[in-house]
Amino acid sequence: MSRSIHLNLFIHGRGHHEAGWRHPGATRKALTDVSYFADLARRAEAGRFDSIFFADSLELGDGARYVASGALEPLTTLAALARETSHIGLIATASTTYTEPFNLARQFASLDHISGGRVGWNIVTSWVGGAAPNFGYDRTPEHSERYARADEFVEVVKALWDSWADDAIIDDVTSGRFLNRGRVRRIDWKGRFYSVAGPLNLPRSPQGRPVLVQAGSSATGKAFAARHAEAVFTAHLTKASAADFYAELKQATIAAGRRADEVVILPGLSAAIGSTDAEGQALLEELNGLTDIDVGLSRLSNRFGGHDFSTLPLDQPLSRDDFPDPSTVQAAQSRAVVITDLVARERPTLRTLLRQLAGARGHFALAGSPERIADVIEDWTESRAADGFNIMPPVLPAQLDIFVDHVIPVLQKRGIFRREYAADTLRGHYGLTRPVNPHFHS
Amino acid sequence: MSRSIHLNLFIHGRGHHEAGWRHPGATRKALTDVSYFADLARRAEAGRFDSIFFADSLELGDGARYVASGALEPLTTLAALARETSHIGLIATASTTYTEPFNLARQFASLDHISGGRVGWNIVTSWVGGAAPNFGYDRTPEHSERYARADEFVEVVKALWDSWADDAIIDDVTSGRFLNRGRVRRIDWKGRFYSVAGPLNLPRSPQGRPVLVQAGSSATGKAFAARHAEAVFTAHLTKASAADFYAELKQATIAAGRRADEVVILPGLSAAIGSTDAEGQALLEELNGLTDIDVGLSRLSNRFGGHDFSTLPLDQPLSRDDFPDPSTVQAAQSRAVVITDLVARERPTLRTLLRQLAGARGHFALAGSPERIADVIEDWTESRAADGFNIMPPVLPAQLDIFVDHVIPVLQKRGIFRREYAADTLRGHYGLTRPVNPHFHS
């Protein structure tokens, strides 16, 4: 019997392709119009996706000049969408570097209540350099420092989520007793970075703890994921690389004292889908024809901490020496590694590389018919390169509609994707159990 | 011609009366069930209220044992309600002491977009002592320090909200230009407490700036309100006290270089309404009969920074000497003043005082028929003691329904309250103009 797969919809502007917003299949609604996102969420729910997801950045990047960006904040947006959907999971990105654990724990718990147990937190440490000066820092804290803080931050947040027993509320109008304070505990956290007394000021949420999601794939990031993550978004340009990552992370999760199925691994997949392979290819060509060399150079530079690539020739094969050592990059190191590995392997020209990255920023991009897309999804999943995918339509909403109407039925026919929701919570969709509260016996 | 009044619904647990949750007219839904709050918001909108409002506290207070509390977080809750309503304003409390200005400015701007321009920010400095240790502080920063921070915080937030010109987005698919970076500016704020580069990472919101609301009524609080507030919630036990406050704050607003009508003053009003005055009185008696002396003592103590009142006799007249000097209270000083003034004026027994405060925590409470309630509303407004009221039903939803069905029609018949919304934004309802962006010429 084949494995059931998981699908998350990664919502990004008007599509993941850099030039997707210029395509006729992209919405013309403003990115501040929540009705656009509500529409995407309802379409994804109609397709029985496990979840939708918003990335986030705490700065307005330079690319905003040429890329549809400048959008709503994830938590407020997902709260608005919670009441327009009934089953689909809702994953918001939030930073451990620039927020207070009490505020973050509380907003996610509140959203978990509001959505009836459908929330996930994508934990990021905010690598973009432009965020730091928005929060009083001269520069971004070092990579290792950010992860050390993140590790403690997550422990504080978990402790706050567990600060109420599930049965703490009495709510007895006759006796006038509302809350059993003996079933609510202070956490009295005093660590290296944080001091938080607790308890949280709202009851434990439907999922016990919102689902913890993580996406950094540096060595530090993987160690962090092995300890904490219940779902992992990751970027791979080949199945082999994804399979290596998959095996390594499942092993590390076991080594961290957890079961392998306590983490769901979802590589990114950006598919340009046509009714035939040729139509899919033609769409990708059309999108690539709408890209701009300067936009691509600026984005590549951003991936390598500001390194200037504009002096390189556009049409000669690149080599690894043309790039800074990824381990020196104070940014998303894992994405820098993906790019330099690609360069070493394929020796693309700069023009070719920029087009390749325009598709999905270092995630796996392909073009073809619905059957071809379904084949790749099934193959990677059967090969233990993935538990499912982080679906990144190049153009929104048109390419989401095609995925829902034409790829998902193929997956359903093959028996590897749900036809109806079997659960009401995000934990239920991902096959994760509700965490027992370690501080209270039932 | 009579003055048009403004009405805000203050949503608080299952009602403002301390024992309201024990009354049969109170909801039995959990306070974590957003459908309860959605229902209240829709009822208030059907009654043509200007706005709804959630207070907030960053700790779980001791009173939670006996009072329905432990509830959802305001911003996520109002985001969920935004899509269930179309006209009513949505006011969330958030603290300047325990949040980052960039995060707060962004979430409120996002919510202003999501709601189509209906958001207000109730600015608080978080006087409750239990909040500080949830954010790494040994104790609450001093009253004057909190207000100094708040003053700078609000200036930073305004600058962030004004960091995009209203026409910054080009969104031209033909040229591939999305954003005119010349119409977006860094704020480069470097002040005593905050250093924030900016710009904000989302476009200027429908109202330009969410409406600024304030509720502290200490001398410092009033000076702050005169500079920043566009709506003020305030607590008075007599019309005379409200009229003094009204005259003083309007004068101070003018002295701060603003127009008197740039601030809307809304005293709290908690009405126990029956079809006759006797029925209203009977309801209030019934509610008072459900209160508990220990709960009242604990809340009074909390109002005076932890002072112990439990050694005082219950049934002898109090005097001002039984209370600490309000100016020494590191909490909400204005409420402490209201209470000591009442004691000096009326010499109540401790039992009577606790019952009086149980009704509405120092706000004006009355009982009677719909006509009587409407008379008070009209009288205070005509007497320039108020521009309208912060309506605090003692029992929710029952007493809100009665207010909407029986008091509002009387106000409408007298021509002092709208029958239909004349605007789509909170600024529109309150008669406030959209702030011009000082940094960009159109």
Interface residues (C-beta under 8 A of the other chain):
Chain A: A19 W21 R22 A26 A30 T32 D33 V34 A38 S57 L58 E59 L60 A64 R65 Y66 V67 A68 S69 G70 A71 L72 E73 L75 T76 T77 A79 A80 A82 R83 E84 Y98 T99 E100 F102 N103 R106 Q107 A109 S110 L111 H113 I114 G130 P133 N134 F135 G136 W164 I169 D171 V173 G176 R177 F178 L179 R181 V184 Y194 S195 V196 A197 G198 P199 L200 N201 L202 P203 S205 L290 D292
Chain B: A19 W21 R22 A26 A30 T32 D33 V34 A38 S57 L58 E59 L60 A64 R65 Y66 V67 A68 S69 G70 A71 L72 E73 L75 T76 T77 A79 A80 A82 R83 E84 Y98 T99 E100 F102 N103 R106 Q107 A109 S110 L111 H113 I114 G130 P133 N134 F135 G136 W164 I169 D171 V173 G176 R177 F178 L179 R181 V184 Y194 S195 V196 A197 G198 P199 L200 N201 L202 P203 S205 L290 D292
